[in-house]
Structures are given as C-alpha cells and as structure tokens.
C-alpha cells in the first residue's frame, strides 16, 4: 500500500520552477540585505544576481529530481551539471 509520501509529481513545467526559484532567491536576498544596511545599488545587484541564480538552481534540481523518480539517471546528472554551470556563470557575469 502506497502512502501519499511516496507519490511524486512531475506535472509542473520547468519555467514554473524557474520563476519559483527566482522569487525565493530574490525575497531571501532582499530580506537579508536589508538587515545588513547595504547601499541600495548593492542590494539591487545582489537581488538580481541571486534571483537569477535561485531560478536556475531550482529549475535544475527539480528537473533532476523528476528524472531520478523516472529512473533517468543520466538526465538527472546532466540537470545538476547544467544547474551548477548556470549558477556559476550568473554569479560571474552579474557583478
């Protein structure tokens, strides 16, 4: 007998995960940066950079999780690698 804890869903689209992660990254960064009394321009840069990074990371790991559940292990590994590269590039490019 399966419980609801063992059921997984793959019904959301990758863009949905990207948006959710971007919101999470942006909100978390904004809250933290406001508590640090940073300059407004630095806060904006941090929020943009971490919102983009958060979106990339979230979309990648959820895609990887969905791939694992479906037994597509190579796709999961590729998703993780793409996520790491995307976050790295976002952090390097957005200064």
N, C-alpha and C positions, 0 to 999 in steps of 0.2 A: 504494500500500500504506500503510495506516494503522499507526502505532505506538501503543503504549499511552499515550504522552504526549499524543496528540491526542484521546483519548477523555475525555469529561466525563460526570459522573453527576449526575442530579437526583433521586435516589431518597430522600434523607433529608427528613424533614418540617421545616418552619420551627421548630417547638418544639425539635427536636433541636439546631438551630443556636443557638437562644436559650440553651439550657442549656450548650452547649459554650462559648459566648462568656462567659456569666456565670461559669463556672468559671475560665476563663482570666483574666478581669478580676479576679476575687476572689483567685486564687492569686498573680498578679503583684503586685497591690496589697499583699497581706499580706506577701509576701516583702520588698518594697521598704520598706514602713512599719516593719517590724520592724528593718530595718537602720538606720533613722533615729531610733530610740529615742523614738518618739512616745508620747503618753498612750494608754492602752487605749481610752478613749472615742473619740478621734480616729481610731485605727486601725479601729475597728468602723464608724464613719461612712464612712471612705474605702473600706473593703472593700465595704460595701453599695452605695454610690454607683457605684463602678467595676464591680462585678459586674453591676448592672442596666444600666449604660451599655455594658459589653462584650457583654452578651447582645443588646441592641438592635442594636448596630453589627454584630455577627457575623451575626445573622439577616438584617439588611438587605442587607449586602454579598453574602452567599451567594445570597440571592434575586435580587439584581441580576445576579450572575454567571450564575446559571441562566437568567435572562431573556435576557441577551446571547447565550449559547450557542444559545438557541432563536430568536434573531432578534427578540425582543420588546423593542425599544429604549426605547419609551415606558415600559413596565413597569419596566425597569432604572432609568431616570431617576427614576421615582416611588419606587422602593425606596430609592435613595440619598437622596432628599429626606426621606422618612419617617425613615430612619435618622438623618440629621443632626438633624432636629427632635426625635426621641425622645431622643437623647443630650443635646442642649441642655436639654430640659425636665428630664430626670433630674438633670443637674448643677445646675440652678437650684432645683428643688424639694427635693432632698435636701441639706440643709446640715449 
